[in-house]
Amino acid sequence: MTRERRSGPRVLVILDGVDEAVGWEVGPNLFPASPPDWLRVVVSARVRPDRPNAAAWASCLGWQGLARLFSLEPLLREGIKEVLENIGFPLAELSQRADIVGELHRLSEGDPLVVGLYVQDLWQRGDEAVRLRPEDLARLEPGLEGYFDRWLEDQRRLWSAEWRQRERQLLALLRLLACALGPLPRQDLLELLAPDQIGGLDLDMLLGPLGRLIAGDGRRSGYVFSHPKLAAYFYDRLGAGERQRLEKRFADWGRQCFEKLRSGELAPTEVSLYLARFLGEHLERAGAPVEQIYELLSKEWFDATTQVSDGPQLFWNEAERVWRLALREGPSAVGQLVRAALCFSSVASLGEKTPAGLLALCVRHGVMSLSHAMVLVREKHEVRDRRRALTMLAPLVAEG
């Protein structure tokens, strides 16, 4: 196959953090198998157990022999020194002290995340940071565990007589967020914390000192660990029993919401966006009966997921989950395969039959969200039809 050539500017597509994708997985159909000369794609991802290196990610994308692979190595002492220098006064002065740079390298093990956490702590000390001695750091253990243990000691001193109660609340919060699959809105978080029977919970008080670990305000954006590695660290620290208990809590909470939806006690627009995104996955992780996942292919769940997310993508994800589980079950689940196939066909039919111009008009006048339209565009069979639809929708992306 000859590659398409053209004159004019080239196109660079940057896809950052594909390991954090929610509701979809990268695969060989994401980009053309034989890309045109004017197209370059940069993809970044963290390693994980099923894809332990850059070569595994390239294989997942179907890029074997096509891609140049790079790995981010741990920071050396010179790199940590440069970080301190770039921060400016007063930390720039610490960059000239080989003993302090050496201790920071030992504690961080070159991990940029841990380096960043220690640098934030030092920055908050202000001028006092200049008086830091290497023996102040020598007793600490390296890695995230050493950082968190020291941070917890500082909090105990600040909380004084109340530290036992507050530490219990704090750990309950961190464990819960470690089991979350995405940002948790404030109300959802409070409902999930309720079974711990934490008396006098002051969520804002707990989240205050966690500013460098937890992102989000709970309203416009949900609470989530500021780095996936932090979530993995706290999740790995859970015992098997505690992990199972928390996974079941998410699943039970979601099932209660689903039953209220089916009974009419809860309106589709009142369903949590978090649950619309992740209920199926939580049920699967908790080992719920497969029938509970099959039940999500219902009109009630279709209405809820499409209304709170402005499109059919989340329901499509559940249909894909049902399809995968039904294939695993074999002949006894043929009925579920048919239901999932009908869901796929319904969305695909809408995408194929809706003209590009009508999609653009619907988005422009608020009849349909842009994300909804993009799902339908994806289902057009002919490349020229998809190209035409994307061309007409592109100006609306810039406007909105």
PyMOL commands that set and color helices and strands:
alter all, ss='L'
color gray80, all
select helices_A, chain A and resi 18-20+54-60+77-87+91-94+98-108+112-131+134-138+143-179+186-196+203-210+228-236+240-263+268-270+273-285+290-294+299-309+313-329+331-353+356-364+370-378+383-399
alter helices_A, ss='H'
color red, helices_A
select strands_A, chain A and resi 11-15+39-43+214-215+224-225
alter strands_A, ss='S'
color yellow, strands_A
deselect
rebuild
show_as cartoon
